Structures are given as C-alpha cells and as structure tokens.
Amino acid sequence: MTVDAPSYSQNPQHTQHIDYHLKKRGILKISLKFDDDDSIYLERLIRQLHTSHGHGLPITHSASRGWFWDVRPSPESSNQATARSETMSLFPWHTDCSYEANPPRFFALQVLQPDRCGGGTLSVLDTARLLSLLTPTARLGLAQPEFRITVPPEFIKDETQTHIVGPVLFEAQLRFRADIIVPLTPRAHAAFQELQDVLGTADAQGEVMHLTAEMLPRGSIVIMDNRRWLHARNAVLDPHRHLRRVRWDACAFGM
C-alpha cells in the first residue's frame, strides 16, 4: 500500500481499508512517499484506528519509555538489560510482549534507516501454517496453563511482576519466545519441544517470507497481528540501522 501524504491517516476509507486488511490477513506493508522521521502518520493512524475501529491505544514499552521505541542496534549493546532487538545479534522466532498478561494484538515497525550492509532481514511466518504442522497432542499441550514466561529485565514495569504463568496457544493465537518460556510439566515440555522442532523443518521454512532491506527501504512500515504471525531477524550488519516500533490494542491472551 502506498501513502502519498500524512493526511491519509485521517481518511476514513484509508483507515477502514487498513483495519479490514489487518483483520483478514494480519499483515500489511505501507510505503510512505514523504519524509516522516517523527512518525506523525503512524501515530495519527493508530489514533484513528482507535477512534473509528475500536483498536486499543499503544502500550508503553517499559517503565521509562513511552509509545514509540527507537530500535538502533549497536556493537556495544552487551548490557544484560539491553533489549534483544537493540543488539546486532540474530533474534530468533518470537511474538512481541509474550511475557505480558495482556499482549498487544498489533505492532508496527517503521524503517528510518535500513541496514545498508545486507543484514537485518525481517522474517515472518503465519502461525496458522505453523500450527497445521503440529500434532493434535502438541496443540493441546501448548493450550494448557503450564508455562512460566519471564519478563526480560529491560521490560519490567513493576518489580513485583517478573513472570506470568499461562498457555502459549489459544485457538489460532500464539505467544512465543523460546529463551524466556519454561514448560512446567512433562506434557508442556513435550509440546513445546515439538513446536521448536517443527519451526526448524523444511515444511515450516517453506512458509516463511523474508523481507530484506531492499524490500523495506526508508519510509516502509510493516504492521502485523502479533498473535497470528511470528517474526525473526537475522544479524544486523549496519550499526546505523534505525527502526521505530509501536505496539497497540493490548488485551488478555485468548480474547
């Protein structure tokens, strides 16, 4: 979808089309034909989706950051409280805010500076396709409230809430980030292991879309349904790569 002017964000037909597309497909790529380093279009679009289509407003990212998070990886990002997305390392398959009791339904990434060195490819995978590769036993196991999900230190908002316990699957909704999820029962462990094994199969990899820097130049925005699509990123090679992220429409997992 091409957007020629910031005013599109206030156009009812434009926002209706975006809402429809997100509900139907769960993923959308927008190409801005104007400079918008302050993400004015995106902020106004989300507000309009809230006003006209019932989307919840954005969530804050942590105790110290607001709606928008500038993702600028650096080779020096080795502090344990640095968000994984702000390092230059590979970031395997995950959904955003999987550690939240009320994870956001949608998130957007706006490209301010793509990786000019060939890295930072965004890969996406439809969870419905992935789940179709699992056995019924595994799907049942993933749907049980038998998983401990730890809040990464950089995202702790309340020092008394450092983890949640619950399912990682509800119907076609998935929350996943392997490094912070611990199965609490043998059934949960077997199901979670099968999920990780299937992610590495040729069948699953054949369903992956790889969005390279060439496909997402400056001014690109990717909006995704955070419960219907997994995403991953390979190693960032350009320390000046700069994205801006916003997450919204948080509600209880399973709704």
C-alpha positions as CSV (number, residue, x, y, z in Angstrom):
1,M,0.0,0.0,0.0
2,T,1.3,3.4,-1.0
3,V,0.6,6.5,1.1
4,D,1.2,9.8,-0.6
5,A,0.6,12.3,2.2
6,P,0.4,12.3,6.0
7,S,-3.3,13.3,5.7
8,Y,-4.2,9.8,4.6
9,S,-4.1,8.8,8.3
10,Q,-7.3,10.9,8.7
11,N,-9.1,9.5,5.7
12,P,-11.9,7.2,6.8
13,Q,-11.6,4.9,3.7
14,H,-7.9,4.6,4.2
15,T,-8.1,3.6,7.9
16,Q,-11.1,1.3,7.1
17,H,-9.0,-0.5,4.4
18,I,-6.1,-0.9,6.9
19,D,-8.4,-2.3,9.6
20,Y,-10.0,-4.7,7.2
21,H,-6.7,-5.9,5.8
22,L,-5.3,-6.5,9.3
23,K,-8.3,-8.4,10.4
24,K,-8.3,-10.5,7.2
25,R,-4.6,-11.2,6.6
26,G,-2.9,-9.9,9.8
27,I,0.0,-8.3,7.9
28,L,0.4,-5.2,5.8
29,K,3.3,-3.3,4.2
30,I,2.9,0.5,3.7
31,S,5.3,2.7,1.7
32,L,5.4,6.4,2.6
33,K,6.1,8.7,-0.2
34,F,7.1,11.5,2.1
35,D,9.7,12.0,4.9
36,D,8.2,11.3,8.4
37,D,11.1,10.9,10.8
38,D,8.7,11.8,13.7
39,S,6.2,9.0,12.8
40,I,3.4,11.5,12.7
41,Y,1.4,9.5,10.1
42,L,1.7,6.3,12.1
43,E,0.7,7.9,15.4
44,R,-2.3,9.6,13.8
45,L,-3.3,6.3,12.0
46,I,-3.3,4.4,15.3
47,R,-5.3,7.1,17.0
48,Q,-7.8,6.9,14.1
49,L,-8.0,3.1,14.3
50,H,-8.7,3.6,18.0
51,T,-11.5,6.2,17.4
52,S,-13.2,4.5,14.4
53,H,-12.4,0.8,14.7
54,G,-12.0,0.0,18.4
55,H,-8.3,-0.6,18.5
56,G,-6.8,-0.1,21.9
57,L,-4.2,2.7,22.2
58,P,-0.5,1.9,22.3
59,I,1.2,0.4,25.3
60,T,4.3,1.8,27.0
61,H,7.3,-0.3,26.4
62,S,8.8,-0.1,29.9
63,A,8.8,2.0,33.0
64,S,11.0,4.6,31.2
65,R,9.8,4.5,27.6
66,G,6.6,5.7,26.0
67,W,4.6,4.5,23.0
68,F,7.4,4.6,20.4
69,W,10.7,2.7,20.8
70,D,13.7,3.6,18.6
71,V,15.5,0.4,17.8
72,R,19.1,1.3,17.0
73,P,21.4,-1.7,17.4
74,S,25.0,-1.1,18.4
75,P,28.0,-3.4,18.7
76,E,28.4,-2.1,22.2
77,S,24.9,-3.3,23.2
78,S,26.1,-6.0,25.6
79,N,24.4,-4.8,28.8
80,Q,22.1,-7.6,30.1
81,A,19.3,-5.0,30.4
82,T,19.5,-4.1,26.7
83,A,16.5,-5.2,24.6
84,R,17.4,-8.1,22.3
85,S,16.2,-6.1,19.3
86,E,18.7,-3.4,20.1
87,T,21.7,-5.7,19.7
88,M,23.2,-6.7,16.4
89,S,22.7,-10.4,17.0
90,L,20.3,-12.8,15.5
91,F,16.8,-12.6,17.1
92,P,15.1,-15.9,16.6
93,W,11.3,-16.5,16.2
94,H,9.1,-14.7,18.6
95,T,6.0,-12.7,19.2
96,D,6.3,-9.3,20.9
97,C,5.5,-9.0,24.6
98,S,4.9,-12.7,25.0
99,Y,5.6,-12.1,28.7
100,E,2.6,-9.8,29.1
101,A,-0.7,-11.0,30.5
102,N,-2.3,-8.6,28.0
103,P,0.0,-8.7,25.0
104,P,-0.6,-6.2,22.2
105,R,-2.6,-7.5,19.2
106,F,-0.7,-5.3,16.7
107,F,2.7,-3.8,16.3
108,A,4.3,-1.7,13.6
109,L,7.9,-1.2,12.5
110,Q,8.8,2.0,10.6
111,V,12.1,2.0,8.7
112,L,14.0,5.2,9.3
113,Q,17.4,3.8,8.1
114,P,17.6,0.3,6.6
115,D,20.6,-2.0,7.0
116,R,22.9,-0.9,4.2
117,C,25.3,-3.8,4.7
118,G,22.9,-6.7,3.8
119,G,21.8,-7.7,7.3
120,G,18.7,-7.1,9.4
121,T,16.3,-9.2,7.3
122,L,12.8,-9.4,8.9
123,S,11.3,-12.9,8.5
124,V,7.7,-13.6,9.1
125,L,5.6,-16.8,9.5
126,D,1.9,-17.3,9.6
127,T,1.1,-19.1,12.8
128,A,-1.9,-20.9,11.3
129,R,0.5,-22.5,8.8
130,L,2.9,-23.4,11.6
131,L,0.2,-24.9,13.8
132,S,-1.1,-27.0,11.0
133,L,2.2,-28.9,11.1
134,L,1.8,-29.8,14.8
135,T,0.2,-32.9,16.2
136,P,-3.2,-32.5,18.0
137,T,-1.4,-33.7,21.2
138,A,1.1,-30.9,20.9
139,R,-1.5,-28.3,20.2
140,L,-3.5,-29.4,23.2
141,G,-0.3,-29.3,25.4
142,L,0.5,-25.8,24.3
143,A,-3.0,-24.6,25.2
144,Q,-2.6,-25.6,28.9
145,P,-1.7,-23.0,31.5
146,E,1.6,-24.8,32.2
147,F,4.2,-22.4,31.0
148,R,6.3,-19.9,33.0
149,I,7.1,-16.8,30.9
150,T,9.7,-14.5,32.4
151,V,9.7,-10.7,31.8
152,P,13.1,-9.6,30.4
153,P,14.8,-7.1,32.7
154,E,14.6,-4.3,30.2
155,F,10.8,-4.6,30.1
156,I,10.0,-4.9,33.8
157,K,7.4,-2.2,34.7
158,D,6.6,-3.5,38.2
159,E,9.4,-5.1,40.3
160,T,6.8,-7.4,41.9
161,Q,5.8,-8.8,38.5
162,T,8.7,-10.7,36.9
163,H,6.8,-13.5,35.3
164,I,3.4,-14.9,34.3
165,V,2.1,-18.5,34.1
166,G,-0.3,-19.5,31.4
167,P,-0.8,-21.2,28.0
168,V,1.2,-20.2,24.9
169,L,-1.6,-21.2,22.5
170,F,-5.3,-20.3,22.3
171,E,-7.1,-21.5,19.2
172,A,-5.0,-19.8,16.4
173,Q,-3.3,-17.3,18.7
174,L,0.3,-18.0,19.7
175,R,2.8,-16.3,22.0
176,F,6.3,-17.5,21.8
177,R,9.9,-16.6,22.7
178,A,11.9,-19.7,23.5
179,D,14.5,-18.1,25.7
180,I,12.0,-16.8,28.3
181,I,9.5,-19.7,28.3
182,V,9.8,-22.6,30.7
183,P,7.4,-25.6,30.5
184,L,6.3,-26.6,33.9
185,T,5.0,-30.1,33.2
186,P,6.1,-33.1,31.1
187,R,3.1,-32.5,28.8
188,A,4.1,-28.9,28.3
189,H,7.7,-29.8,27.8
190,A,6.9,-32.3,25.1
191,A,4.5,-29.9,23.3
192,F,7.0,-27.0,23.4
193,Q,9.8,-29.2,22.2
194,E,7.7,-30.3,19.2
195,L,6.9,-26.6,18.4
196,Q,10.6,-25.7,18.4
197,D,11.4,-28.8,16.3
198,V,8.7,-28.1,13.7
199,L,10.0,-24.5,13.4
200,G,13.2,-25.9,12.0
201,T,11.7,-28.2,9.4
202,A,11.7,-27.6,5.7
203,D,7.9,-27.5,5.7
204,A,7.9,-24.6,8.1
205,Q,10.7,-22.8,6.4
206,G,8.9,-23.1,3.2
207,E,6.1,-20.9,4.6
208,V,8.5,-18.1,5.7
209,M,8.6,-14.7,4.0
210,H,11.9,-12.9,4.2
211,L,11.7,-9.1,4.0
212,T,15.2,-7.8,3.1
213,A,16.4,-4.2,3.5
214,E,15.9,-3.9,-0.3
215,M,12.2,-4.8,0.2
216,L,11.8,-2.5,3.2
217,P,13.6,0.8,2.3
218,R,13.4,4.0,4.2
219,G,9.8,5.0,4.6
220,S,8.4,1.5,4.8
221,I,6.0,0.4,7.6
222,V,5.2,-3.2,8.4
223,I,2.1,-3.8,10.6
224,M,1.5,-7.2,11.9
225,D,-1.1,-9.1,14.0
226,N,1.2,-10.1,16.9
227,R,-0.8,-13.3,17.7
228,R,-1.2,-14.6,14.1
229,W,2.4,-14.0,12.9
230,L,5.8,-14.9,14.3
231,H,8.7,-12.8,13.3
232,A,12.5,-13.1,13.5
233,R,15.5,-11.1,12.4
234,N,18.9,-12.2,11.2
235,A,22.1,-10.4,12.4
236,V,22.3,-6.7,11.8
237,L,25.4,-5.7,9.9
238,D,24.9,-1.9,9.9
239,P,25.2,-0.2,13.3
240,H,23.3,2.7,12.0
241,R,20.2,0.7,11.2
242,H,17.2,2.5,12.7
243,L,13.7,1.4,13.1
244,R,10.8,2.7,15.2
245,R,8.4,0.4,16.9
246,V,4.9,0.8,18.4
247,R,2.6,-1.8,19.8
248,W,-1.2,-1.4,20.5
249,D,-4.5,-3.0,21.2
250,A,-3.5,-4.9,24.2
251,C,-6.0,-7.4,25.7
252,A,-6.0,-10.6,27.6
253,F,-4.4,-13.5,25.7
254,G,-7.2,-15.6,24.3
255,M,-9.6,-12.8,23.6
